Each structure stands twice: as structure tokens, then as C-alpha cells.
Amino acid sequence: MKKLIALLMVAVMAFVTVGCGSDGQQVTELERVKAAGKIVFGTEGTWSPWTFHDENDRLTGYDIEVARLVAEKLGVEAEFVEGEWDGLLAGVDAGRYDTMANGVEVTEERSEKYDFSDPYLYIRTAIIVSGDNTDINSFEDLNGKTTANTISSTYAKLAESYGATATGVDDLNQTIELLLAGRVDATLNAEVTFYDYLSQHPDANIRIADLTEEASLVCFPFRKGEDTSLIDAVNAALAEIADEGKISELSLRFFGSDMTKE
């Protein structure tokens, strides 16, 4: 019985001290990250120019390089864990990642579940169709059509809101393959992603049919909670590197234009 009581007391003490330092004081999210010496980002690694591997197999991209600069300002390393889009936000939920570096757009639905950093890019969504498609010239024309997108993405949900049926895909290359093969009518994606793809595949028979009028905000998502120490530190870091002109430089480098201002 004494042994059982002792084991129960150990379990209770372990529960009480979760999130606390060695002196029993509550540890903030920022202190936790600094103590670990790293901030962990979930990312796809297959979505150029946001997050991809270069010819030397080095992970890079706009989001990746912004994340590295933020980590540097925080005085820690940036660690990237790659996975498919559908599991990345779940990884933030489960605490496997501190946040995501993957062109995450702020939506009303996501804002109910996550806290977001300040925006570090403003993008518009494009309807991409084959060059021969004359049926789709506006978002309203998506009604009754098929699109290809990762199912849980904002692009798929936007397409469905206009009456389209979304087909799930893993990455942009697969998306364009389905489009060019005539297996889907369109895909929705970031305007900059379209131009990046076209720069690498200049002969691709695709075009932009329409663009959203308002720009979406690209931010780092965090688990919702009262402790905003890490978000505050990330926002301060973003402000610093923006003042230094580094975010604009990265936008020009990866997108060919400065999209860091609304």
C-alpha cells in the first residue's frame, strides 16, 4: 500500500510540474523554445516557391528563409519537419510543431482554432485552367466543375463554396498533371505559385482565368492560448527583419515581386 501511495504521489507531482521550470515556476512558450534551443516548423517541402528542395537537396523557399530569419532573431535554431499538408495543422494541434512555415492563410475558421502572427505576405488566389479552356473565366463559372487541390486547403474550400467538386492531390505537380490531362477543369492556387511554375515550365498550356480581389494574409499559426509570449517574440522578429528590408528581398527573390505590403 505504501508503495502504491508513493507511486501516486510521484504521478501527481509529475502532472503538477508539467510546464514548470526546475524551481516550480511556470515556463512561458518563449522560455520553453529558448530552453530547447530551437523552434520547430511543420512544412511540406514540395511546394515551390514557398517550401521546396533545391538542386543540392537543401530545403529552402520563401517561408523557409523567413522562418530561419525569425529563429535567428529569437536566438534559436529553426528545425523543419516535413509532411503532407493535411497533417501539418494537426501537428501544431498535437504540439509536434511550434508552428508552420507553409504559406498558411488566415481564414475565419482557422482563427477560431489558432492564434496567428502578424502577416508577412499578402497573396491573391488564382483560378488556373488549361489554355484551351474557354468555359471558366470567373469564380462563378466554377459551379458544377471539378478542381484539384489538397482537400483541407483554403483553395479547395473556396472552390467548393462556388459549387465545384474538389479532387484531392498531394502536390502542385500532380495538380497540373490532372489539369493538363483533362481530368479536372481547374485548380485554385496562389497567383505567385502559378508564375513560379510557368517560369520552370514555360511551355505549359495553362492560364489564369480569374483572381480574387482581396489579398489573403499569410501568417504563422500557433495553438490558441493565453500565453502569447512566443507569438509576441515572433512578431517583434518579423518587424525587425521587415525594417531591415530582408522580407522584401526574399519576396523579390522567390516571387519576382514585393508582396510584403497589402
PyMOL commands that set and color helices and strands:
alter all, ss='L'
color gray80, all
select helices_A, chain A and resi 2-16+29-36+62-74+85-94+108-113+139-142+154-161+172-180+191-200+229-243+246-255
alter helices_A, ss='H'
color red, helices_A
select strands_A, chain A and resi 38-43+52-53+59-60+77-82+99-100+114-116+121-123+125-130+146-148+165-167+187-190+206-211+216-218+221-223
alter strands_A, ss='S'
color yellow, strands_A
deselect
rebuild
show_as cartoon
